Amino acid sequence: MGVDWGVVSKTYKNTYHSSYFRDCIRICSNGTGLLHKGIRTMINLLFIHSSSELYGSDRSLLNIIKYIDKNCYKIHVILPCEGPLVEEIKKIDGVELEIFPVAVLRRKNLSVKGCISYIKECVASTRFIKEYIKTHDITIVDTNTSVVFPGAIAAKRCGVKNVWHIREIVKNRVENRAISYMMNRYADVIIANSKATGDALRLPAEKVKVVYNAIEVEGETDKIPHEDVIIGMAGRINRWKGQKLFVDAAELVLKKHPYAKFWIVGETYSGEEYLKEELYKYIKDKQIENHVLLLGQVINMADFYRSIDIFVLPSVQPEPFGLVVIEAMEYKLPVIATNHGGPVEIIEDGINGFLVDYEAPMEMADKIDLLIGDEELRNRIGTTAQYNKREKYYVEQMVSSIEEIFEELLKAN
C-alpha cells in the first residue's frame, strides 16, 4: 500500500523541522514503508574525504558527522591518513573509521606519467570501497570533495545511492571537464556549498542542491585584551589563497599605522613547504617581518579570532564558500574579503563586512585603514556580522538540510 506523504507531512508538522519526522517516523532503508520509533532500520552511511586535517572542508565534514541523527544513521568514514581530523572523529561515539589512501585527483595527475599513476590508484581505491560497501551494507555513499572519484564509481557499481559534495571551484579547464563528467555520470545528488561553487561546473540544475556551510562555536567569543591593532587571515598557504596580496596590503597600511600587526595562520600541503619559504622571503624583502608573522597551523582557532581586531580573506581566485568568513563573523569581527566566489553570497558590502577587488592591494589597505581608525565602525560591522551569521549559518540547519536530501533519495529508491 502506498503512502500519502502530503498527509503524513501535515500530520507530523510539529516534528518535521526537528529533522524530517525524526522522533515520529523514518523511511525504511529500502524505501518501502514507515518505521515507527523503537523499531527503526539503521541506514549505513559512508563518508569519504580527501584530507585528515582541520581546514574548512574538514571541519564541515566533522560537524555533519557530529550532529547527524545517530538514531537513524550508522556512520562510517574513510580518511586517507592519520591527522587532527582522525583524532576529532575518534571522540564521537558510534562512528566506524577506516584509514585508506583513496586516490585524489591533483594537478600533478594531468601529465602522462601522473595520469597512469592516478588510474592505478583509482582502480585500487574503487576495489577497496566496493568491498567496504558490501561488507558493511552501505546504503548511501557521500563523497565530501569533488576531486575523489572512487567512492562514486564504487557506489554505482554496487547499486547504492551516491551523494557528492562540491567544496571547490575548479579553474583548470581539464580538471573542470573531468569532474563535471564524473558528477553527471555517477552522482544521484550534488550538494554545493555555495551558488558560486555549483555554477562553476557543467552540471544539470536539477541535480544540484545548495547547502551553505556552518560552524559550531564553543566557549567564549569575547575579545582577549591586547594593545596593538591586529589584522589576521587564515588559510592554506598556496598560490590562490592570497597571502602575498595580504602582505602587499600590510606594507601599505604600515606606512600610516606602524604599530599594526598582521598574523597569517596556515600551512602548506606536504611537499609544498617551499611556498612558505617563498612567502617568508617575500615578507622579509619588504622589511616588515617584525610586523607580519607566520603562525603556522593553529589548533585553537578560537583564541586566534578573539585576539585579532580585523579579519581578511584575500583569495585571488574565487573562494568556494569561505568558512573562515562566518567563523570570524561569529566572533564579531569585521571581515574584508575579495569580491568573488562564496563570500559575495555572505557579505553585504558596508553592512556586515567589506568586499574589495582581488587585484587591488590599495583598496584592501584603504578598508583596513578605515577600520583601524574607527573602533565604533569595527564594533558596528562586527555586531551585524555576528547577527547575520547566527541567523543563517548554524550547524543544525546545515545538518537538517543534508538529512532531508538523504531521505529524499531513500523515498525515491
LINJOLIN-V486781 format. One record per helix or strand of 3 or more residues. SS is the DSSP state (h for helix, s for strand). FROM is the first residue (numbers start at 1). LEN is the number of residues. If there is no record, write none. Layout:
BEGIN
ss->{SS	SS}
from->{FROM	FROM}
len->{LEN	LEN}
END
This chain:
BEGIN
ss->{h	h	s	s	s	h	s	h	s	h	h	s	h	s	h	s	h	h	s	s	h	s	h	s	h	s	h	s	h	s	h	h	h}
from->{5	13	25	34	43	56	73	84	95	107	112	140	150	161	173	189	195	205	208	230	243	261	273	292	301	310	323	334	343	353	361	375	395}
len->{7	4	3	3	6	12	7	7	5	4	24	4	9	6	14	4	5	3	3	5	14	5	13	5	7	4	8	5	4	4	12	18	18}
END
